[in-house]
Amino acid sequence: MTACGLDFGTSNSAIGVMRGNVPALSPVEGGATLIPSAVFFDYENKGRVQFGAEAIASYIGQHEGRLMRALKSILASSLIDEKSALGNRMVPLTEVVELFVRHLKEKAEIFAGTELTAVVHGRPVRFVDGDDEADAKAQRVLEGIAHKVGFRDLVFVYEPIAAAYHYEETASREETVLIADIGGGTSDFTVIRVGPKRSLRADRTSDILANTGIRVGGTDFDALFSLDVVMPVLGLGTQLKAKSLPMPNGLYFELADWPTINFAYTLRNERLLLELIGGAREPEKVARLLKVIRERLGHRIAFTVEDAKIALSEAGSTVLPLDFIEAALDVVATRAGFDHAISEKTERLDRAATACIKDAGLQPSDIDTIFFTGGSGRVPAVREAIMRAAPNARATEGSDFLSVALGLTREAQKRFG
């Protein structure tokens, strides 16, 4: 039986197999072992399906088609049962996820030189907050997709536990560690005891002291940031002439959130905006919004916002160029403004990390190390919030995007030999 470790992430994904006694990640796009979780249906080339950075490049290059990103997020929402228009067909969104997972498996089989029949599949601690039935449904959907693409044997492992096993390979002494896996769609925490001797144990149940997860991640930060700095130049917060009513805000929220961007592109919305322009106090802003809808520019906005979020991890301010909407249009964003926009979410991260330590029966001072993984763990306000849960702990990090995949691959060896 040949097994792999699969990290299907909201923003990026990876898959690995063991080579000798070393976990090796498969090239999944050119020579890269990390692929953006994106699919593009290219209408200009008979519906050709593209994945990852290639998919994004086709969209940015303004090929006629449909881009889908943050695919994993649909599992934790009502979109799990929705369909999307692809040309003249309505396709279940879960079928798009299946196409992407199948692509990863095929790439890994080329790398391994054999069929992969078993998988240790990562999953967040919680797909859905406070709804066990919906959480179980999300896992069932992923399990069904795994079987459809050809995996006969399947084990799910919490992603922060997989990251812990990867971290443990570098641990020179016994430690009590808070794993903080801050991803695109969820944030997961595990308190675990690690060490050279513990790593030899076949059963690690007693070492895993607590797990906590919440549905907060990088896509939430992107949406809040977009609503704060970009959507106002498209008319959010402006007024209509009649009775000084505000512009309807539903479309802005749809455009700001990665999983729902494509749902904004309807003739009904275009007709509505044509009517609203005539009654708007700032019609030029609403006209920009109409252009975004007509030319399917929502993902361009989202990528610009994401780039600015990353830039603010290093700088106090940055410029978001929006010249693809209107010549010379841009907005300035500051880290302080971004931190304020996401403050409610970072406070939730603080509470979740604190709760995980408490659930482990420990005090903050008992945590030796906080291990950060996941791309959103780079955001300074995120790190600061989590560090408040154990202020005396040492902060460290591994590969932001690959720690989980490497840990899952190592676990696949243990589970399936």
C-alpha angles and dihedrals in degrees: 000000000000114000136189140190115239125198106185102184135186093240104015138011139202139180130198145185133196118261107192103317095329127093109235124191117223122239103250102173117025103310094331119114093200123065129188109246093243136126127193125195105206109210091184090064102045094277095306110182119229129185139208122344090355089057092050092047091054090051093047088047087059098243111169106256146080128285122204122190137164087041094166091062092070090068091067098047143054087270088081088088097036132106129215129213112249106180104304095340132087109219126188110246089229087062089059089053088051091054091053096047091047089053091054092048093050092050091050092049090055088051094046094042091226143068115281110223102166133048140187099212122200121227134174119255086247127018089181128025116237098351114099093179093054090044091053090047091055090054091047090053091051090046091051091050091050091054092046092056091051110270107138097181122044137178124179120216126185109254096230090053089053089050089051092056090052092049090049091064088071097041112113096185140023113284140172104228135190107211112207110193105182108182139168097276108013142027117219132188132194129180108207140161112233136177144132094276095042091053089066094061117108092209116047097175095113091050094057103081102174144349128203131174137179133185096248123115149131095299089059090052090049092051094049091045091050092050090049102047112013109031093059090065087054091054106274109149094017124119139242119232093237108087089333090275116173122250109267106263103201095092092051092054090048092052093046096056118076098219095050103041094101092053089065092066102090135128087233090061091047091052091046092052092048088057094045095051090066092052099039124110089215102033094167090067094049089048088058089053090051090053091051090054096043095047096038094238098151096105091048087058091047093051090048090051092047091051090050091050089054092047091053090059086073105024138048093229141009141182123243108210111215098171090126085072099040133353113269092001114145140142132214120229129189131206090236090055092047092049090052092049092055098034095111089054095047090050088056089053090053090051093047094050091047091049092051091054090047092048088054089059092244139122123236089253090060092067110095099182141014110209113201122204134158124066096265090060086079092070106105094218089052094051092046092051093051094044089058088068091063107012096176096051122109112250118220138158142200131195103332094214105024108044093088094048092049091048092049090050092052089048090051089061091052095045099043104020 
